[in-house]
Amino acid sequence: MSTESILALIVSFILSALLVHAAIPILHRLKFGQEVRDDGPQAHLKKQGTPTMGGCAFLTALTAVGIVLGIRHPAVWPVLLLTLGFGLTGFIDDFLKIRKHQSEGFNPKQKLAVQIVFTALFCWYCVMSDSVGTQILLPFTGGKTVNLSWLYIPFCFLAVLGTDNGTNFTDGLDGLCASVSIVVALFFAFAAEKLGNGAAPLCAAMAGVLLGFLLFNAYPAKVFMGDTGSLAIGGFVAGMACVLRMPLFILIAGLIYLIEVISVIIQVLYFKKTHGKRFFRMAPIHHHFELGGWSETRVVTVFTAATLILCLIAWLAL
């Protein structure tokens, strides 16, 4: 990792830790507490009222560092803007949850509509950009690419929306989304440097802000990131993958995100098909393991370790 990326990680970590620490009492005073699902694990009921929207703090740190990096590296801007766009979507969703005192803010159609707008803008940038275009890297081919032409547009939409919602579903246990995403961000940092892309320091900065946030989000969490954080992380992962021409690598490095969203789809379809029966004990799948007797920390450890192995495989695929 370059000196610039290491510095970005360190500065981001310190800034994020300070901002999250300062934000927790403010979120308490504003009564921005988490609304817990009634049908979720009973152990989660004690989390009711824990400050949420902590993603605002680490996104502020990422934005500050990202603006400085963007002066030298233009490749930073599209990813940073997509990250903030999805972060804004999550912020509105979180705010509505708190205002309504329920576990749902946007309805699914409203959330998807806003996500589609930001995805369309990002997709337009990719297609029009000489540095991105419609070519993507193929894993395990020694750097070969394929030009998707017009198929790139629906492919980009699928990659961005799928990753963003998968990341959102991963945020359900103390420290889970942050831990998994730190590993993914570091993978893209190394990949970007190998490919000579100037966005590498932003990847390191994302890892840094999440490490700073994890100080307060690890079990037992003192603050949650909310959709503000999880949707922003999803936008970052998908945006960085597309800018690096590596969207297919999300299927490897970000497989946990994919499994989370697929588990929800399976659960919903099976529930409707069988008129009320469940395929998993609960979806997303991390709750399935939790209800099977795993502790939150065990689920987080296993999922993070699995992501580390998957990222090593993705590195070999590169």
ChimeraX attribute file (.defattr): number of C-alpha atoms within 10 A of each C-alpha:
attribute: neighborCount
match mode: 1-to-1
recipient: residues
	/A:1	15
	/A:2	13
	/A:3	9
	/A:4	14
	/A:5	22
	/A:6	15
	/A:7	15
	/A:8	26
	/A:9	27
	/A:10	19
	/A:11	18
	/A:12	30
	/A:13	27
	/A:14	16
	/A:15	23
	/A:16	29
	/A:17	24
	/A:18	16
	/A:19	21
	/A:20	27
	/A:21	19
	/A:22	12
	/A:23	19
	/A:24	22
	/A:25	13
	/A:26	13
	/A:27	17
	/A:28	15
	/A:29	11
	/A:30	10
	/A:31	14
	/A:32	22
	/A:33	22
	/A:34	23
	/A:35	21
	/A:36	20
	/A:37	14
	/A:38	11
	/A:39	8
	/A:40	13
	/A:41	14
	/A:42	11
	/A:43	10
	/A:44	13
	/A:45	14
	/A:46	9
	/A:47	18
	/A:48	12
	/A:49	16
	/A:50	19
	/A:51	26
	/A:52	26
	/A:53	25
	/A:54	26
	/A:55	28
	/A:56	24
	/A:57	25
	/A:58	29
	/A:59	26
	/A:60	18
	/A:61	27
	/A:62	29
	/A:63	21
	/A:64	13
	/A:65	21
	/A:66	26
	/A:67	16
	/A:68	12
	/A:69	23
	/A:70	19
	/A:71	11
	/A:72	11
	/A:73	17
	/A:74	12
	/A:75	21
	/A:76	24
	/A:77	17
	/A:78	20
	/A:79	24
	/A:80	23
	/A:81	19
	/A:82	26
	/A:83	28
	/A:84	26
	/A:85	22
	/A:86	26
	/A:87	26
	/A:88	19
	/A:89	21
	/A:90	28
	/A:91	23
	/A:92	16
	/A:93	22
	/A:94	27
	/A:95	19
	/A:96	16
	/A:97	19
	/A:98	20
	/A:99	11
	/A:100	12
	/A:101	15
	/A:102	14
	/A:103	16
	/A:104	16
	/A:105	21
	/A:106	18
	/A:107	9
	/A:108	9
	/A:109	9
	/A:110	13
	/A:111	16
	/A:112	14
	/A:113	11
	/A:114	15
	/A:115	23
	/A:116	15
	/A:117	12
	/A:118	21
	/A:119	24
	/A:120	16
	/A:121	12
	/A:122	22
	/A:123	23
	/A:124	14
	/A:125	15
	/A:126	23
	/A:127	18
	/A:128	12
	/A:129	12
	/A:130	9
	/A:131	14
	/A:132	16
	/A:133	20
	/A:134	24
	/A:135	19
	/A:136	23
	/A:137	21
	/A:138	18
	/A:139	19
	/A:140	13
	/A:141	10
	/A:142	11
	/A:143	12
	/A:144	12
	/A:145	15
	/A:146	10
	/A:147	12
	/A:148	13
	/A:149	11
	/A:150	10
	/A:151	10
	/A:152	18
	/A:153	17
	/A:154	12
	/A:155	15
	/A:156	23
	/A:157	18
	/A:158	15
	/A:159	21
	/A:160	30
	/A:161	20
	/A:162	18
	/A:163	28
	/A:164	28
	/A:165	20
	/A:166	26
	/A:167	31
	/A:168	24
	/A:169	25
	/A:170	26
	/A:171	24
	/A:172	19
	/A:173	23
	/A:174	24
	/A:175	30
	/A:176	24
	/A:177	28
	/A:178	29
	/A:179	23
	/A:180	27
	/A:181	29
	/A:182	24
	/A:183	21
	/A:184	23
	/A:185	26
	/A:186	23
	/A:187	22
	/A:188	27
	/A:189	27
	/A:190	19
	/A:191	21
	/A:192	23
	/A:193	16
	/A:194	12
	/A:195	14
	/A:196	11
	/A:197	17
	/A:198	18
	/A:199	28
	/A:200	31
	/A:201	31
	/A:202	34
	/A:203	29
	/A:204	29
	/A:205	31
	/A:206	32
	/A:207	28
	/A:208	31
	/A:209	32
	/A:210	33
	/A:211	25
	/A:212	26
	/A:213	30
	/A:214	27
	/A:215	18
	/A:216	20
	/A:217	24
	/A:218	20
	/A:219	15
	/A:220	13
	/A:221	16
	/A:222	18
	/A:223	31
	/A:224	29
	/A:225	31
	/A:226	24
	/A:227	29
	/A:228	29
	/A:229	33
	/A:230	30
	/A:231	32
	/A:232	29
	/A:233	30
	/A:234	28
	/A:235	30
	/A:236	30
	/A:237	28
	/A:238	29
	/A:239	29
	/A:240	28
	/A:241	22
	/A:242	27
	/A:243	24
	/A:244	23
	/A:245	21
	/A:246	23
	/A:247	24
	/A:248	18
	/A:249	24
	/A:250	22
	/A:251	17
	/A:252	21
	/A:253	27
	/A:254	25
	/A:255	17
	/A:256	25
	/A:257	27
	/A:258	21
	/A:259	18
	/A:260	21
	/A:261	23
	/A:262	18
	/A:263	20
	/A:264	19
	/A:265	14
	/A:266	16
	/A:267	21
	/A:268	16
	/A:269	13
	/A:270	16
	/A:271	15
	/A:272	12
	/A:273	11
	/A:274	10
	/A:275	9
	/A:276	10
	/A:277	13
	/A:278	17
	/A:279	17
	/A:280	18
	/A:281	15
	/A:282	20
	/A:283	22
	/A:284	23
	/A:285	22
	/A:286	25
	/A:287	20
	/A:288	17
	/A:289	18
	/A:290	19
	/A:291	17
	/A:292	11
	/A:293	10
	/A:294	14
	/A:295	13
	/A:296	21
	/A:297	17
	/A:298	13
	/A:299	18
	/A:300	23
	/A:301	16
	/A:302	13
	/A:303	17
	/A:304	23
	/A:305	15
	/A:306	16
	/A:307	24
	/A:308	20
	/A:309	14
	/A:310	22
	/A:311	24
	/A:312	15
	/A:313	16
	/A:314	22
	/A:315	18
	/A:316	11
	/A:317	16
	/A:318	19
